[in-house]
Amino acid sequence: MTQPREILRMTGIRKRFPGVTALDGVDFRLFPGEVHALMGENGAGKSTLIKVLTGVEGVDDGSIELSGAAVAFGGPDQAQQAGVSTVYQEVNLCPNLSVAENIFIGREPRRFGRIQWSRMRRRAEELLARLDLDIDVSAELSTQSIAVQQMVAIARALDVSARVLVLDEPTSSLDAKEVEQLMTVLRALRADGMAILFVSHFIDQVFAIADRMTVLRNGKLVGEYVTAEITPVELVTKMIGKELAALDELEVSERSTSVEQRPVLVAAEGLARTGGIEPFSMAIRQGEVVGLAGLLGSGRTELARLLFGADHADGGTVDIDGQRAHLRSPRAAMSHRIGFCSENRKTEGLIAELTIRENIALAMQAGRGWLRPISRRRQLELAARYIEALDIRPADPEAVVGTLSGGNQQKVLLARWLATEPRLLILDEPTRGIDIGAKAEIQKLVATLSEDGMAVLFISAELEEVLRLSHHVAVLRDRQVVAQLTNDGLTPEEIMSTIADGGAA
């Protein structure tokens, strides 16, 4: 049996942005009647490839063919008219309109210029019935669940005679039952000949639905694989690659690996947030570094935000020093001397327009309250102390943070939280996007803080970095803590294997 002709072929796609090549000669092909998963870590180029396909971004080099004809869409509307429809993670619909209106918005059936409401509702019911969904199509969309809203977006795509359906993280906000409902729909669409490009960070779902997969890493094509011929371990290895930063002579391995006798500082029991992370239990001891390992979307940041009170838990408890703690806000966490360095240092961490001095004093000032301002003299003392301790450059407390290098900005953010003298410091990707020298300095600092008795929750996409610093490693997958391992000679391969098999024995 001969393979059908590709409905979509992208060849040698290159897309450059100032200072970065987002796509570097990427090939991609899609056949009718298949689900093709596009896989890769954060920054791999998945979203850029979709934007290039749908005309959101222009292409610098390369070609796109749809059913054998060269195309270059000027935007999503043109792509949709040609039969390429995209359903994004954040459903792009109008919650104040009815289900039927959302399906037909801009394409309402009319007679003599007037909308034929009954005809529109009947057609909406027919489209949703194809998706095995029976709801009141005259009801306001906002009354429906996220899963139903996803189905409405897919129904809209079907009505415009989509030949290629692009699903960008469609299950990120769905529960297990809703995911299975969506999978049933996708199998039916595939059987009808629809070509489906499926983007997801959930490995189980990809192996359950995808016929083939294409893996990108750092904007380059790693390869195209038949799902039945690749294992989860091999997939994870290809996504992460062997480009795990090898920092030589860090001399942090001399820190004590035994922390079992130290008192427990923070104990979470059954802590959870619906749509964020499944219930988990974890103990963090004084002076212990607990690493969080997992792929993008595995729940690492969600776990950290619960412990800092940035997100509200809807299940479970947290004890600090054996006493029940109610971490309902970051300020509550700070009162228990918990600090949090966000992975988004530019949007959730630093204020680029303020000086080094002002940024360092910010968390301490928030803890005191704005009615008790920290004197300028005290701010200068703090800035001088941490500029010297962390070797922040330039060593000018009045330098504007936005003018600093990425590594020095990260040091300022660390200094802000160190100034609060935390007992638990949560570090979410503290070395991402900084040069190797600054990375080494921050890693050494983490090891020193641990030896001095500070507990650290350390998140990094670089497994070797996690293993270099951590006494214990919690492995996450699909928003679940699937294993908690003592770092007694753990290897990146063992961690990747645990991620791939979900912690199964």
N, C-alpha and C positions, 0 to 999 in steps of 0.2 A: 504494500500500500504506500503510495507516494504521499509525502508530507504536503499539506496545502500551502499555497503561496502566502508569504508574510503579508499581513495587512499593514504593518508598520515596520519601517526600517530607518534607524538613525545611524549614520556612518561618520566616524571621525569627528565627533562633536567636541568643539572647543569653546569655552566661555571664560573670559577673563574679566575680573573686576580689579580696581586699583590695588596693586600690591599682592594680588593672589590670582592663581589660575584655578577656577572652581571646577572646570571640566577639561580634561587633557586627552583629546583623541578617543572619546568614549563611543563604542558601538553598542547598539541595542536593537533587538528585533522582537516582534510580537506576532503571534499567529492567531487566526480565528479559532474560537472554541478552546481557549486555554486561559489559565490563570498563571500569570508570570510575576513572581515576586522580585521587587527591586530592593536589595539588601545593602547595608553598610552602616557604619557608625556615624555619629554626629560629625558633620563636615565632610562626609564622603562624596557628596555631590548629588544625592537623590533628589532633593527638592529643586535644585538648579536644573537637573535634567527634565523634570516635569514642567518647570517654567519655560524652558526652551521649547519643549514639545508643544505647549499650548499657547505660545506667543507672548507670554508675560515678559520674557527676556529674549532679546535677539541673539542669534548665534554668530560667533566670530569666524568659525571655520566649521566645515562639515556640511552634511546634507540630511534632509528628512524626506522620506517618501511614504505616502499613504496610498495603499492599493496600487503601488507601482508608479504613482505620479508624484513628482517633486512638489513639495508644499513649503510655505513659509508664512505661518499665520501671524496676523497683526495683533492678535489678542485672543483671549478665551472665547469671545463671541464668534470669531471666525472659525476657531477650532471646533466649537460646538456645532456650527452650521455644517462643517465638513464631516461631523460624526465622531468627534473626540470630546467626550464629556468628562469632567473632573468633579469628584466629590471629596471635599477637603475634610481634615480632622475637625476643624471648627465649621459646623454646618452653616453655609452661607445662604440662609433663607430669611424670611420675614416673619418673625414670631407673632406679630399682631394681625397677620392675615390668616385666612382659613387654609386647611390642608390643600383643598382643590386650587385655591388661588396661587399657592406657592408652586404647585406643579406646573401651572399654566401661565405664570406671571410673564407678561410681555407677549404671550401667544394665545390669549384668550379666544375661544371660538366666538365669532360675531356673525350677526345677520343684520344687514342694513345699519351697520355701525354700532349696534347694541350687543352687549355681551349675552350669550346664551347660557345662562347660569345652570339650567337643568342638564344641558348637554355637557357642560364642563364637569359637573359633579358625576355624571354617569361615566364619562371617560376616566376621571380620576379613580373611581371605584374599580374600573376594569384594570387600570394600570397597577393599582395596589393589590388587586386579587392575583395578578401575575406574580406578585411578591409574597403571596399567601398572607395578606394583611387585610383584615376586615375592620375598618374604623369609620367613624362619622367624618366624612370629608368636608363637611361644612363647619366642623369645630375649629376653633382657633389653634394654630400650630403650637403656640406656647403651652397648651394644655397637654401636649403629647410628650412622651419620654424622648430622651436623646436617641434611643434606638429607633423609634418610629420616625423621628426627624431624619435620621440617616436614610431610612427606607423611602421617605418622601423625596429626598434629594436624588436617590437612585431612580425613582419613578419618573422624575423630571427628565433625567438623562435618557431613560427609555423612550419617553414621548418625543424627544427630538431625534429619534432614530439613531442613537449612538451605535457606532460599530466598535469603538474603543472606549472602554470605561476605565478611568483612572481613579483608584481609591487610595487616598493619602491618609494613612493611619486611621482607617474607619472604625477600628474597634477600641481605640484608646479610652473612650468613656463608657464602654459597655460592660455589663456584667456577663457571667458565664452563659446564662440562658440566652441573653440577647446576642452574644457572639455566635452561638450555635444557630440561632435563627438567621443571622446574616449569612453564615456559611452555607446554610441550606439554599438561600436565595442565590448565592454566587454559583453554586453547583448547577442550579437550574438554568441560570443565564449562560453558563459555560456550555451546557448541553444544547442550548438554542443557538450556539455559534458565536456568542459574544466573546470578544478579546478583552481580557481584564488585566490591567497593570495594577498590582497589589503591593502597597508599601506598608510594612509593619515591622515593629521591633519585637513582636511576640513570636519566638521561635516555634512553639507548639502549633500556633495557628498557621504559620507559613508551611510547615511540613504537612499539616492537615488539608490544605486547600491548593497549594501551588503545584503546577505541573513542572515548571522550570523556574530557575532563579538566576538573576544577574547580580554579581557582587561588585560594588565600587569601594575603593579605599583612597582617601586623599585626592579625590577628583579623577582617579584613573580606574580603568576597567581591570578588575582582577580576573574575571572569567564568567562564562555562562555555564550553568550546570543543570542537568536533569535531576529533579528533586529525589527521585527514587535511587539515584546513583551517588548521592552524597550524604554523609552522616551529620548530625548536629554538631559533633566535635569538629569535623572538617570545616563546616560552615563558619563556626565561631572563629576558628584559626584563620580562615581566609578574610573574615571581616576585620579582625584585630591585626593580623599580620605579624611579622617578626620584627616590626619596627618599634619595639618597646624600648624606650630610651635607656641606653646603657651609660650610666654615669659612673665613671671610674673613680676609685680612691675617695669615696665619700666618708669612709671610716665611721659609719653609723651602726655597723653590725655588732660593735662591741657592747652595745647597750644590753642590759639584762633581759633575757627572754622569759624569765619566770616572774609572773605577777600573781600567781594563784593565791599567795598568802596575803596579798594586800586587801584592805577593806573595800567593799563594793561602794562606789560613789553613787552611781545612777543605775536603777533597775527598772526596766520596762517590762510589763506583763500584759500580753494580749493587746498591745497598742495597735490601733488601726484607724484608717480613714477611708470611708467608702469612695471608690474611684481613685484613691491614691496609693494605698498599700494594704495588703492583707494583714491580719493579726500576727504580730511577732513579739517575741520575748527576748530580752537582751540585758546582760549585766556589763557595766563598764567600771573597772576598778581604778583606784587612785594610781596615777602614774602609768596607766596602761594606754597603749595606742591600739584602737580597734579599727581595722581597715574595712571599708565597704567595697566589694568588687562586684561588677555586673555590667552588662551592656547598657547603652543608652535606653532610657525608659524602663529600666528594671526596678526602679523605686528607690534608688539610693538617696536622691535629693529629697524625695517625699518623706523618707524615714528621718532624715536630718531635720527637716522643717517641723516635724511633729515634736521632736525633742527640744526644739527651740521655741515652741509655741507660735511659730509663724503660721502654721495651719492647725486647726482644731481637730483633735482626735474625737471620733465618735464611738470609741470602744477602748477598753483597757485602762491600765493605771501606770503611773510613774512614781517611784519612791526615790528620794534623795537622802543619803545617810540613814536609810531605814525608815524615813518618815514620808507619808504621802504628800506629794507635791501636785499642785494644780497649775500646769503650764498652759494657761489660756491665752497668753500673749508673749511676745518677745520680752516685754518689760518684766513679766513674771519670771521668765527664765533667767533674765539678767539678775534678778533679786536673789536667785540661787547660784549666781556666779557661773552662768553658762554663756559662752560667747559663740558667735556664728559668723564665719567668713563665707559669704555667698559665692557661688561660681560666677555669678554675673556682677563682677566687681564694678563695672561701669554703670549699671542700671540699678543695682540693689545694694551696692557697697559704698563706693567713693562718690563724693560730690566734686566733680572735676574743676568747678570754678573756685573752690575754696583752697586755702593753703594747706601745706603739710601739717602745720600746727593745728589749724581748725579741724581738719579731718581726724587727726589723732585724738583730739579731745571730745569728739562727737558722741561716742558711745558712753563715756563716763558722764558727760553732761546729761544725756538722756536718762541715765540711771538716777541721777540726782534730782532731776526735774528742772524745768527752765526757770523756776523761781529762785533757784540757788546756783547762780552762774559761777563757773570756774574762772578764777581770775586770770588775766592775761599772763601774769608772772608764772602761775602754776602751769598754764598751757605751754609756755616756753620751756619750763623745766621738764615736762613730760616729753615734748618734742625733742629736746636736746638729748634726753636719756635714750630714746628709742632710735633716733637718727644715728647715734653712736653705736648702740647695741646691734642694730640690724644693718649698719653701713648703708643707710639711705642716701642716695645721691641725686641732686646736689644736697649738701649738708646745710641747706638754708631753710629754716622753719617757715619762712614766708614765701617759699617757692610755690607756685600754683600747681596743684596735683595733676591737672590735665596736661601739663607740659612734660611730665616725667615719663620714663620708659615703662613698659608693662611690668618688668620685674620690680622696679622701685615703687610703682603704684601698689603692687601686691604687698610689698613690705610695709607701706603706710597702712594698708588695711589690717595687716597683722598687728602692727603697733597699736592701732586703735583698740583692738580687743585685748591685747596684752596689758594695756594701761588699766583695764578694768580688773586685772588680777583674777582671771577666771580659774575655776577648778576643773571645768570641762570646756575644751575649745573644739568646736566643730569646724572642720576645714573642708569645704566643698571645692574640689579641683583647684587647690591653691597654687599649683605650678603650671597650670595650662596657659599656653601662649607666652611664656617668658623664656629668656635665653638660658642656656645650660648652666652658666655660672650662678645666676640668681636661683635657679632650680636647686642646685646643690646646696646653696646657703640656706634655703628654706627647709630642705630636708634635714640638714644638720640641726637647725633650730628646733624642729619637731622632736628629734631624738633627745636634744638637751632638755627641752621642756618636760618630756616624759621622765627623764632621769631625776628631774627636780620635783617630781610628784604630780605634775599636771596630767589629767586624763585628756586624751585626744581622740576624736572620731574623725578618721581620715578617709576622704573620698578621692579616688583618682581613676581615670580610664586606663592609666598605665599600670599594668599588673605588677611589673617588676618594682615600681615605686611603692605600691601597696605592700608588697612582700618585704621590701627592704626595711620598712619602718614599723610594721605592725606586729604586735604580740599575738593577736587573734584576727581572723578574717571572717567577716560575715559575707556570704555569697548570695546575691539576689538575682532573681529571674522572674519576669512577668509579674512584678510588684509583690513578690513573696521572698522572704528569707528562706532559702532552700538548704542552707548549711552554715554552720558556725565552726570554723576550723582553727585549731592551735597551729601557730606558725612555727612548726618545728621542722624546717627544711622543706616547706611547701615550694612548689615550682609553678610558674605560669601555666604550664601544660595541665597540671592537676586542677588549677582554678578554672581554666577553660573547659576542661572535661566536666567539672561540676556544674558550670553554667549550662553546658550543652545538654546534660542528662537530667537537669533539674534536681540534683542532689540525690537521685535514686541510688540505692546501694548496689 
